[in-house]
Every structure is written in structure tokens, then in C-alpha cells.
Amino acid sequence: MSIRARVVAASAAVAILAAGTPADAVVVPRHAINICQSASFYANYDSASGPSGLKRILYYGDKIGHTPGVHPVYNGWAATFDFGPNDWGYMRLECIGGYDSW
């Protein structure tokens, strides 16, 4: 592989890692489900003001993803992947369970 090709490949890898949130760029989330009757799913979490940008409500059994110890958790709000529309957000950690059930 030429030096130019290596530089292009390295630049592309850096761009991909920098493009998303820290949670979604590196580790594929572990399969889980929402174990609460309903859970709010927010776009962002700010340590000063809490969650913001309600995206939708997730219901019991909805397929989600979170990898404990890898994806961030802030004051009980976990970075979570919603496999329905395939996007990242934040939901309460206590509503994540049923790991590897699907």
C-alpha cells in the first residue's frame, strides 16, 4: 500500500471515529431490551441540566443496546442504542436489562 493510500485510510478512520458520539464510534452495543413499562429516550445528556431533547418513549421489550463498562453512564442516564430507528440516545440505566436475550 502506498504512503498516500495509508494516509487516506488513516484520515478516514480518524474522521469516522470523530464523527459520532464516543459511545457509537468504537464498540457495537451489546443486545438488551427495555425492562421498564415505558422509558424516555433523550437525544442528549448534560451534567448540569440533565437529559434534553426527548426523542420518543420506549416500551417494555423494545430492542436496545448498551455495553456496561464501555458506553458512558452519567448520573444514572446511560448512552443507549435504539435498534428500532438505529440511533443513539440516553435512557435510565435501571431500564436496561435482558442482555443477550435476542
C-alpha positions as CSV (number, residue, x, y, z in Angstrom):
1,M,0.0,0.0,0.0
2,S,1.4,3.4,-0.9
3,I,2.1,6.1,1.6
4,R,-0.7,8.2,0.0
5,A,-3.2,5.3,0.4
6,R,-2.1,4.8,4.0
7,V,-2.6,8.5,4.8
8,V,-6.1,8.5,3.2
9,A,-7.1,5.3,5.1
10,A,-5.8,6.7,8.4
11,S,-7.6,10.0,7.8
12,A,-10.8,8.2,7.0
13,A,-10.6,6.2,10.2
14,V,-10.0,9.3,12.3
15,A,-12.9,11.1,10.6
16,I,-15.2,8.1,11.3
17,L,-14.2,8.0,15.0
18,A,-14.6,11.7,15.4
19,A,-17.9,11.9,13.6
20,G,-20.1,10.1,16.1
21,T,-20.5,10.1,19.9
22,P,-17.8,8.4,21.9
23,A,-20.3,5.6,22.5
24,D,-21.1,4.7,19.0
25,A,-17.8,5.0,17.3
26,V,-15.8,2.2,18.8
27,V,-17.9,-0.6,20.3
28,V,-21.0,-2.2,18.9
29,P,-23.6,-2.2,21.7
30,R,-24.5,-5.4,23.5
31,H,-28.1,-6.5,22.7
32,A,-30.5,-5.8,25.5
33,I,-34.2,-4.8,26.0
34,N,-36.1,-2.1,27.8
35,I,-37.3,-3.8,31.0
36,C,-39.4,-0.8,32.2
37,Q,-43.1,-0.4,31.2
38,S,-42.0,2.8,29.5
39,A,-38.8,4.8,29.3
40,S,-38.0,8.2,28.0
41,F,-35.3,8.2,25.3
42,Y,-33.4,11.5,25.1
43,A,-31.0,12.9,22.4
44,N,-28.5,14.4,24.9
45,Y,-27.4,14.5,28.5
46,D,-25.8,17.5,30.1
47,S,-24.3,17.1,33.6
48,A,-25.5,20.5,34.7
49,S,-29.1,20.2,33.5
50,G,-29.8,16.5,32.9
51,P,-31.4,14.9,29.8
52,S,-32.7,17.0,27.0
53,G,-34.3,16.6,23.6
54,L,-36.9,13.9,24.1
55,K,-36.8,11.6,21.0
56,R,-39.5,9.1,21.9
57,I,-40.9,6.8,24.6
58,L,-39.6,3.2,24.6
59,Y,-41.8,0.4,25.8
60,Y,-41.2,-2.9,27.6
61,G,-39.3,-5.3,25.3
62,D,-38.1,-2.7,22.8
63,K,-34.7,-3.8,21.4
64,I,-31.9,-1.6,22.6
65,G,-28.1,-1.8,23.1
66,H,-25.7,-0.8,25.8
67,T,-22.3,-2.3,26.8
68,P,-21.7,-2.0,30.5
69,G,-18.3,-0.6,31.3
70,V,-17.8,0.8,27.8
71,H,-20.7,3.1,27.0
72,P,-21.0,6.1,29.3
73,V,-23.4,6.4,32.2
74,Y,-24.0,9.9,33.7
75,N,-26.0,10.1,36.9
76,G,-27.9,7.0,36.0
77,W,-28.5,8.1,32.4
78,A,-26.9,5.5,30.0
79,A,-25.8,6.0,26.4
80,T,-28.0,3.6,24.6
81,F,-28.6,2.5,21.0
82,D,-32.2,2.1,19.9
83,F,-32.3,-0.7,17.3
84,G,-35.7,0.5,16.1
85,P,-34.7,3.5,14.1
86,N,-31.0,2.8,14.7
87,D,-29.9,5.9,16.7
88,W,-28.1,6.8,19.9
89,G,-29.6,8.5,23.0
90,Y,-29.9,8.3,26.7
91,M,-32.2,6.4,29.0
92,R,-32.2,5.3,32.6
93,L,-29.8,2.6,33.4
94,E,-32.3,0.7,35.5
95,C,-34.5,0.2,32.5
96,I,-31.8,-1.7,30.6
97,G,-31.8,-5.5,31.0
98,G,-32.3,-8.8,29.3
99,Y,-28.8,-8.7,28.0
100,D,-28.1,-11.2,25.1
101,S,-31.8,-12.2,25.1
102,W,-32.1,-11.7,21.3
